[in-house]
């Protein structure tokens, strides 16, 4: 059993969907696993994307910190 994604991760996935961002490989996997059922595809995509973000959270945080530091250096 996979641990449930954190609230931050779920919010990130929701924001992506609201902005129309879909990761093609995960969307195709969700389509395949849901047998093209639109509701099931979306639910499966959300689960897959949440897992992907959760497993890469450390890398995403480092990326955000580096971006903030670079931006801060430009301001000074």
C-alpha positions as CSV (number, residue, x, y, z in Angstrom):
1,X,0.0,0.0,0.0
2,X,1.3,3.4,-1.0
3,X,1.2,6.2,1.6
4,X,-1.3,9.0,0.8
5,X,0.1,12.0,-0.9
6,X,0.6,15.1,1.3
7,X,-1.8,18.0,1.1
8,X,0.8,20.1,-0.6
9,X,1.2,17.4,-3.3
10,X,-2.5,17.1,-3.8
11,X,-2.7,20.9,-4.1
12,X,0.1,20.9,-6.7
13,X,-1.8,18.3,-8.8
14,X,-5.0,20.2,-8.6
15,X,-3.3,23.4,-9.7
16,X,-1.7,21.6,-12.6
17,X,-5.1,20.3,-13.7
18,X,-6.7,23.7,-13.3
19,X,-4.0,25.2,-15.6
20,X,-4.5,22.4,-18.2
21,X,-1.1,20.8,-17.5
22,X,-1.0,17.0,-18.1
23,X,2.0,14.9,-18.3
24,X,1.5,12.8,-21.4
25,X,3.2,9.6,-20.2
26,X,1.1,9.5,-17.0
27,X,-2.1,10.5,-18.9
28,X,-1.6,7.6,-21.4
29,X,-0.9,5.2,-18.5
30,X,-4.1,6.4,-16.8
31,X,-6.1,6.0,-20.0
32,X,-4.8,2.5,-20.5
33,X,-5.4,1.4,-16.9
34,X,-8.9,2.9,-16.9
35,X,-10.0,1.4,-20.2
36,X,-10.7,4.9,-21.5
37,X,-13.3,5.7,-18.9
38,X,-13.0,9.6,-18.5
39,X,-13.8,9.7,-14.8
40,X,-11.6,6.8,-13.9
41,X,-8.8,8.2,-16.2
42,X,-8.8,11.4,-14.3
43,X,-8.8,9.7,-10.9
44,X,-6.0,7.4,-11.9
45,X,-4.0,10.3,-13.4
46,X,-4.3,12.2,-10.1
47,X,-3.0,9.2,-8.2
48,X,-0.1,8.6,-10.6
49,X,0.9,12.3,-10.7
50,X,0.7,12.5,-6.9
51,X,2.9,9.5,-6.6
52,X,5.4,11.0,-9.0
53,X,5.5,14.3,-7.2
54,X,5.7,12.7,-3.8
55,X,8.7,10.5,-4.8
56,X,10.5,13.5,-6.3
57,X,9.6,16.0,-3.5
58,X,13.2,16.4,-2.4
59,X,14.4,17.3,-5.9
60,X,11.5,19.7,-6.4
61,X,12.3,21.5,-3.1
62,X,16.0,21.8,-4.1
63,X,15.0,23.2,-7.5
64,X,12.7,25.8,-5.8
65,X,15.4,26.8,-3.4
66,X,18.0,27.2,-6.1
67,X,15.6,29.3,-8.2
68,X,14.9,31.5,-5.2
69,X,18.6,31.9,-4.4
70,X,19.3,32.8,-8.1
71,X,16.5,35.3,-8.1
72,X,17.7,36.8,-4.8
73,X,21.3,37.2,-6.3
74,X,19.8,39.1,-9.3
75,X,18.0,41.5,-7.1
76,X,21.1,42.4,-5.1
